[in-house]
Structure formats: structure tokens, C-alpha cells
Amino acid sequence: MATITEGKASIYLKKTDKISKEMPIFYNPVMKLNRDMSILVLNSLNKTDMRLALPLAASGIRGLRFLLELPPSKVKELHLNDYDTDFINNIKKNMKLNKIHSRKVFLHNTDANLFLLNEKGFDYIDIDPFGTPNPFLDSAVKRISRNGILAITATDTSALCGTYPLACKRKYWAAPLRNELMHEIGLRILIRKVQLIGSQFERALIPLFSYSKDHYMRVFFQCEKGKKNVDKVSEYHKYFQGAGPLWAGKLWDEDLVAKMVKINLVKENEKFLNILKDESKISTIGFYDIHKIAKRNKLQNIPRKLDLIHLIQKVGYKASETHFNPEAIRSDIPLAELEKYFT
């Protein structure tokens, strides 16, 4: 057994050559950013005394970090659940390793859906599965409280991004794209699917913070209850370039992202967050891939990305980098006008 540290938490972990859900204690270091963002979102929200639920707690690293990196006033109860038979013993060892002796922690060892359905409402539920979140959406939506935060991860990007379009239709009830926009379109398809589950129970799920990274997509929703709120959400379910239906509304709450940037203490996340901060100010679907525009029009003069952004801003349009594609820009400038700067 080795000891690994992430953020302020440490866990015991058996060394392995391959990351898989068959690991005795499932821990994926690639998902550190995922967990960093969870803590940053919760610390940026004006919420205290929250009941937090991790139905798929796995190694427990996210829960341990919550206890160590969120102010005590934020956490009223933290419920950690996992189906693995050794989960409770492992989490107790790791709590001891981190010198955590909290009466706020409740441990459960059952099916994730049964865990949720047997509990009362939570102010925060984190669904972070190995694959699609679909099997857990119904029970999670039922147990998210008014104004609560529902965090959803999907790692089946091959379906959402169009490698397997029929799988996307089966799982997410929408047609994907297979081009430079596929990650954003996939994220918007995921959002709509979660919203449809919410609408069945008169819960409007509004994206506050969304992104696509590595092998997964991640969305934080705020739950607003009531038929009228659900109807407003449904108005933003549309098609785009033949893909969809998908969420055509905002992917980010601009004020929340700005606060996240302000309080972030993890230097390696600064660039990523600053790009999202700039992106959040532009309400468009999709973006422009600079190299694809040049190739399509057989243009020789390809302006530098940052120079192009400054030129667009200078003539009165909005423009920024996009985290979806390092070779692209997000802007409200019409394509025909943008192409003028390539000649």
C-alpha cells in the first residue's frame, strides 16, 4: 500500500498499473481537476449548513477533501456511500490517516440509488460514475433540495461526441456532431438529458458551471422547483446544425465563475479558470476553429489566435479563447466578417 496526497487529503492506495473500476479502491488521479472544481464551486456559493451526498464515493478522496477544504460552517452533514464491501473499513482508515474525527460524517454501504431514495433531501449531490450518469439521475433528481446543487459527470464521451451516434440517441435522446464542435455539443446534449429527468418531477435544473476536459464532461446544476421554471428551461431545448435537441442556454453563471477565479488557490488551474471566465461572458453556441476556417477557404494568412481576439474586440464584438479547443475562439462576430481578417 502507498499513501497518495491530493489537496489537503491523503489516502492509502494499493499500487496498480492500470486505472479501472475493478481497482480495490478506485482512485483516478486524472479527475483531480474534477474534485478541485467541486470544492471551488461550493466555496464560491453563499451556502452554509449543507447536507452533502456522495453516492459513489469510491476511495472517498472527494469527501475527505470536502471535510478538510470547505469551511466547517458549510457542512452540516456529509454522507458517503459506496457499494464496495470494504468501503467503510477503508474510509475509516483514511479518516484516521487525515485525523478526521467528525460527527458530521455518515457512512453507507449500499446501492447508490437505494442510498439516495432512503434519505431525505440533500443540498448537494455529486454523481461521478464510471461511464454514463443515466442510472442515477432519477433518484438524484428526486433527492435534490430546492436551490440545491446537483453535480453530474459523464465519462462516456464516445457517445456524446459522435463516435457512436446511435448510442447517443439511445442514452441521451439526441443526435451528436462529429466535428470540431463535438465536445460542446455533447456537453449541451448531456445538460438537456439531465434537465428532462428533472422536468418529470417539476425541478428546473439550471447550469451554473460546465466544462469538458480529458475523457469526461462535468455540469453543476442549481435546482429551482415549479412548473413555470421547468417550462422556461424547456424553451432552450433546440437543434443546432442538425444536432440535438440540446441545451441552447448559458453554460455558466458569469458571477460564479468570476468568484471562482478570485478565490482559486491552485496555480495549475489558473489558466483553465481564466479561459472559462472570459468564455462565460459570450452567450453563443459553438465557436470558430481558426485553422479549419483557413483550410476550408484555402487561406494562407492565418492570424495568431490572441491577435485575432484583439482585432474582433477592437471592432466591437465579443471574443475569447475557448476551453473546448485550443485552436479556436468563441465570438459573436458573423463568420463572413471574421473571414475578412484571414486575407
NORBEL-V495365 format. One record per run of one state. SS is the DSSP state (hx for helix, st for strand, lp for the rest). FROM is the first residue (numbers start at 1). LEN is the number of residues. If there is no record, write none. Layout:
ss=(SS,SS)
from=(FROM,FROM)
len=(LEN,LEN)
//
This chain:
ss=(lp,st,lp,st,lp,hx,lp,st,lp,hx,lp,hx,st,lp,hx,lp,st,lp,hx,lp,st,lp,hx,st,lp,hx,lp,hx,lp,st,lp,hx,lp,st,lp,st,lp,hx,lp,st,lp,st,lp,hx,lp,hx,lp,st,hx,lp,hx,lp,st,lp,st,lp,hx,lp)
from=(1,2,7,9,14,29,45,50,55,61,70,72,75,82,87,98,105,109,112,118,122,129,134,144,155,157,161,165,173,175,176,182,200,203,214,216,226,227,235,237,241,243,248,254,264,267,280,288,290,297,305,315,319,323,325,332,335,343)
len=(1,5,2,5,15,16,5,5,6,9,2,3,7,5,11,7,4,3,6,4,7,5,10,11,2,4,4,8,2,1,6,18,3,11,2,10,1,8,2,4,2,5,6,10,3,13,8,2,7,8,10,4,4,2,7,3,8,1)
//
